[in-house]
Amino acid sequence: MTGDQPSEVTLSKPGDPAQPAPAGAVGARSGRWVTVAAPLALVALTAAWLFLGAGGVRTVVVWLAFGVLALCLGAVGVSVFRAGAARDRTYARVVRAASSASGEARPDAVPARLHGTPWPSLRAVGLLVGLPTLVCLWIALAVAEPDSGGRAAALREGGAVTGKLRIAAIEHEVTEGRGRRADATAQYTVLLPPANGQQGGRGVPASFTADTERRQEAGGELYVGYVPAHPELGAVGDDQPAEVERKLSGRTVEAATSWVAAGFWILVTLALCAGWWREGVTRRGARSTGEDWVALRVRVTGGGKHTDAPPAEGTDQAAERRRRENTRQLKCLLLGVDGTDRTVPFHGELSSTVAGTVLAGASGLLVWHPQRRRGKDVLAELIGDDGWQLPGAVPARVAQDMEAAAPGPDRGALPGAGRQVRLLDLGAAWSATVPKPLLAGLVCALLSMGALLAVPDNGAWRLWVGAAGLLAPLAALLVRTPRTAPDSD
């Protein structure tokens, strides 16, 4: 384990005239709004693009969701330019805002009631829902064919039906590959039944262009959509009935493709959320403390790494392999136990390097219940003497050792009914820490998304625009990596 250098960021108590009022509230408010609105807008936009046909409902849903995404990006931009700061300064603002102990001032008293983590948990869920949804949306936008032509719209309004008709003529055929099973694009002509429906009536010729999965011949059959009462409206067709139905309904993606994409989207999202629900060490509800809780006086010495390895249970290769598989590296806060030379690793969903710098030197209580475990960790709370509560976890092996070695008075610290704390949510003002290059990349991605939604033209350009929109934020992250490497997790 290694610690950081002593903090260069000074923290002040509330009301200290030497320090301005915390500015993190701007980022916290916009961050909370974006946390809720952006994932919901992405889900609504993706579902509408995949499953709704052309019409007013899809138009309203798509552009309302896009507008919400634009507002979210605008809120992040305002937060960056009004209260933006490096992560260490933002963390320091959040610590100042949470340092407001009230009621009983005894720092050795354990609060009778501990806070839950609603907003940190909601941010984690929003991220886990938003990322796979965004990937699914970009793919759907890039491969979609939103324009079936004015003819398809007229047929849709006229109540078109689908049936098999013989091919009367084939013109302008272009094939991809050789043989009968090569993909082909051609202009096909079919004879539609006459409007009077009389036997022996002369058919009405109708031509359309279709991309078929195999080469067709005159005399073969295609699935054709047309209006029996108005053959003059023309027709659309294909060798796949699903593609004809897609064109007539105005859907951007075939039904089968939509359900496959939605299936992968839902499975990935559920898997990510289930994994976080099982292993997320900061997820918890509000709860009461008691005499069976363990409490240690600690001080933050900095941030670093801890190797959590099981004890050796043999000398053979199999035992060594199991030990390596169960060994993990944790980025954490390093807490020195008062009166001893022992160090406790305390980890959570935070930037441990920056948090260690900001909180270095802070004193408080590390409290946990021995039975409250999640995976290989014991859920714990760091209670600062300044009145803040930071949720996290301690490796179970370390907690057991510290519990056994804890002095008697510290092992059953009585809750102080009058002591109150505030939740220290270091990620609350995340929107104020978004780098400007990344913000520019997100703006490019939003403009690309708007172009894919607004221009109903089909073609290879959609793939290029989709790739540009997806790669712009990633390129911005790569550009800023050398400048932020020292502060990265």
Salt bridges, closest charged atoms under 4 A:
GLU104 OE2 - ARG106 NH2 2.88
ASP108 OD1 - ARG297 NE 3.71
GLU145 OE1 - ARG246 NH2 3.15
GLU173 OE1 - ARG215 NH2 3.36
GLU217 OE2 - ARG180 NE 3.94
GLU232 OE2 - HIS230 ND1 2.99
GLU243 OE2 - ARG246 NH2 2.85
GLU279 OE2 - ARG278 NE 3.70
ASP292 OD2 - HIS369 NE2 2.76
ASP308 OD2 - ARG328 NE 2.89
ASP308 OD1 - ARG397 NH1 3.31
ASP338 OD1 - ARG299 NH1 3.33
ASP377 OD1 - ARG328 NH2 2.66
ASP377 OD1 - HIS347 NE2 3.11
GLU381 OE2 - ARG284 NH1 2.40
GLU381 OE2 - ARG287 NH2 2.08
ASP385 OD1 - ARG297 NH1 3.01
ASP386 OD1 - LYS13 NZ 3.41
GLU403 OE2 - ARG411 NH2 3.54
ASP425 OD1 - ARG123 NH2 2.64
